Amino acid sequence: MNAIIITACPSGMATTFLAARRLEQAASRLGWQTRVEMHGELEPFTPVTAEQIAEADLVVVAADHVPVPQRFAGKRLYRAAIDQALPDPRAFLERASREASEYTPPAASEAPLTRLESEGQRKIVAVTACPTGVAHTFMAAEALAEAGRSLGHEIRVETQGSVGAQDQLSEAEIAAADLVILACDIEVDAARFAGKPVYRTSTGNALKKPKPTIQAALEEAEVEQAGGAASSGEAKKSSREKGVYQHLLTGVSFMLPMVVAGGLLIALSFVFGIEAFQEEGTLAAALMQIGGGTAFALMVPVLAGYIAYSIADRPGIAPGMIGGMLASEIGAGFIGGILAGFLAGYVALAVTRHVKLPSSVESLKPILIIPLIASLVTGLTMIYVVGEPVAAILSALTTFLENMGSANAVLLGILLGAMMCFDLGGPVNKAAYTFGVGLLASETYGPMAAIMAAGMVPAIGMGIASFVARHKFSEPEREAGKASFVLGCCFISEGAIPFAAKDPLRVIPVCMVGGAITGALSMLVGAKLMAPHGGVFVLLIPNAINPVLLYLAAIVIGSLVTGLGYAAIKRGRQAVAVEATA
């Protein structure tokens, strides 16, 4: 009997390979001629050919779905979960031979799933995710949902935010979907969408251009394979493919909870006195140990580990975290952690793709070979090559920031403030934010204060403008202004996006001016911020921000400059596209 064996598991790792080999050996003992197709990362994906499919008497699929099902129309096919194949592969094959039936692909897969026609109603599922998991994540989800419904499509959106997945897609919804949109700035698990047309984009595109995003997805989506590759087979570079920036943001997104928790716990310890933590056995000392001694100590290892995870999946976590811990111990800080994460990730990926082992030990690669080699290379490189130079650079940077004069502090505040307001959650904004968060590990709190203050200005300013110059704004604009003001107080700059999208040549410059003023004033008064998020609500925690009144004054002044400035230069009553915040 000629048979085709297909294996795939959600992780795409050892189980896929092990099941394939055991089924192949069992088939050989039965006297079958087999072709094997594995969907995983242990070796390059090689699909069975059309000729092999035509010659096959039986197709056995050990997976939760049939990959690219239209290939097997009319063939005798048996499918079961991969875990059913492992205990007794011979019995599994014999059952497959008895119970296989002529296969009819699902209706959604009758035609080759490389492109979708844009006409007609489609069932769409989507996932949105950004590094902080707050504004962009939820606003992009809402924008996609509104745009999808306005285009006549049925759409469901899952958000992967700061509190985990919400409105999670069910297996039935995914199975019924004609199209999957992944509007994500960080790594998300796409294994559950295998066999579906998938379109990747950023949360920014989904938020600012939801209708064009959906239309582009209908035209350009590519079938996702179990191992994460597109149906075009060989890995192709495209604008949607993960890059260095996305790997970095993935690491930052996992690091942020450590930073927030650690910073606030340190601030709480200061409630009992600035030096109260030095007295052993006190609550202040315990809070400092949890926040500064543990949470902050884990910042850099977590950053490095999840950068490596974004690059190489699970095998990258261990070497990444080891490299990050070494960076912390050496004094290389967040810069060393970033380098360690990328080094560990790409070494692990290289071992995964290029190191070939005998089939008898191939399954040990993800749990033994990859962590060992990647950890060894990363660790030795950090200790003997890059660790000390990077530590020296970070030390010099920290010393400069701590000792710079008023003029330099103001200039830095202007730069960081303007960056936070330039693209409202885009790459420039996130670059400034990542810089500030990274410096918290070296106990440099001034830049983070300027960054958060400036990031609040655009949204608060638009709220002020819509109130002061009510006659220049329509009713929907005024409602959007109220929402924008609240979002701004929460350090969510994206509240200003609907206004910037409609009138960018006026909104963005006036926001940058206000943000630059706020950033400069924050640095001038020496404001220090322990937590990287929360906006004015962080003020509820004593000593989280110092000095409080001058810091608030900086925010108020910058917001008034932006709000009154835009109220003065805005012309007419032109409707703002508020669908993203509706």
Phi, psi and omega in degrees: 000134174269125184226149172249128180247127179238129178233145176197135174234160184305322180281339179069024187243237192296320183300320178303309182294314183297315179298319180299313182293319180292321177292321178297316178295318179296320178296321178298318178294333176278354180085017181274151168263125188234153167236136186243135175237115180251136178249094181195192184247003182285335175206159183303141180289125178234105182286153174291149184276166177297324178296317179296321177296317181297324181281342187288139174269339185208141174242122180248120182245112175260083185193171179274000177201167176264111181295131182045068192295333185299341180297331190255017179303128178085354179270154173288121187223141175231131179232137175208164179298147185297329181291342176284340183276336188285317184299315182217086185296326180296313179296325178298316180291320179296321177294321178299318180296322181285320192259356180298146179223164179300130189265133174242116181298154174302154183302325181291347183245016182296324178260156176305129188266052176262333178217152176242143174286145183278347182278148175087161180289138179234149172268117185241136169241149184216157175229133174241144181198134175229167187303316180277341177068028182242263191294301184305319183302308186279324179291322176295320178299316180294320179296316178297318181297315180295315181295319180299316179294322180293333177274359177089015181259154172270121188225140174231133184238130174258134177253133174249088187255201185290341179252020180093190182287132175237153185052046188298136180289135177275163177299323180294320179294320178295317181297325182276349186288143173271340187206143176240129175247122176253096178264081191226135174263358178231171180290130172231153181284115181258006184299326182289347180261011180303135181089355180254149172294123185238135176239127181254136177207184181263162175295326179300316178296317180297324181285312187277329183226064186295317181294311175301327178297314180295318179296320176295322179297319179297329182270327194243359181301143179237145183295130179272128175270166184299328180274004178096000181270156177280163185294345178291358174087263183295146180298126180240137176287135177210171180293341182267351183286145179301142177228188183302318182300316180293321176300316179298315181294327175299314177299316180298320182297322178282335180283329188306315179303324176297317182294313182296309181299312181298315181297317181290324177293321174298316179298320178296326178295330180287345177302326182275003182124146185300327182247015183295331182294344181287345179271111185296147177087354181270163177296323178299318178295321179295317179297319178293323179295319180291311185283303183279321184279336184242299183300310179292329177293333181272350184305303185292316176302320179293318177303309181294318182299319183274341166297313178296323177298319179298327182278312191241011182066203189303323179300342181276345187295310184299306179297327178296313180292323176298314177298320178295320177296319177298320178300319178295315183293324180286336184097014180281348173059209186291330177295313176298323178297319178297313179298318179297320180297314179292319179298311180298317182296314183286329174294314178300319179295320179296317178296318180301316187274327193247343179271115181257134181235160174303148184302332182292336182240004182301325182293344178279349186303308185291337184256348183229300189293309183297308179301321181295306184294313182296319179294319180296311181296313181296313182298312181295322178296317180295320184286315191258344187243294191260342187303302184293315176301318179293320177301319179295318179297313180296319178298317178296318179296314180298315179299318179298315182293323182286332187248004184292149180285177183299320182297313179295322179297317179296316179298317178296319178298320177299314182297309182295320179297316179294321178298320180296334184257358186290310184233011169050065179097000179277194184301319180294315177302313183289330176297315178297317181296316179298321177301313180295316179298317180299324181290340178299328180296332178261019177059036174251106192255349184295308180302322179296324177297314179296321182294314181291320179299312180294325180293340178278339189296311185302312183291318177297318180300318179294324175297317178297315181300317181292339178272316183291316182251059185302325183292342179269355184240141175286171180300314176300325178295319180294322176294319176296326178296320177298314178296321180298319180300314180296316179299319179299318178298338178267008185063047175238093184295337187296348175300337180274353185300315179303324179287317179295325180294327181276322187225062189294327185291341176256317186293309185297312179299319182290328175292319180296321178296311179298318179295320179296320178296315179297315178300318179296315180295320179298315178291324181296319181275358177074033181294142178231136184235127182276330185245141185271009181204165177118341179064215183294342182289342174295338179297340180292343178261117182303136176070008173291329177230134175218139348280139190293308187294317179293325177296314177298321179299320178299317180294316181297315182298311179298320180293321178294319177301314180293311184294310181291325178297314180290325177299327181283322187265348180293138182248132172066189177243081178260126185296132175271139178287099186259013185297332181291337182246003182293000000 
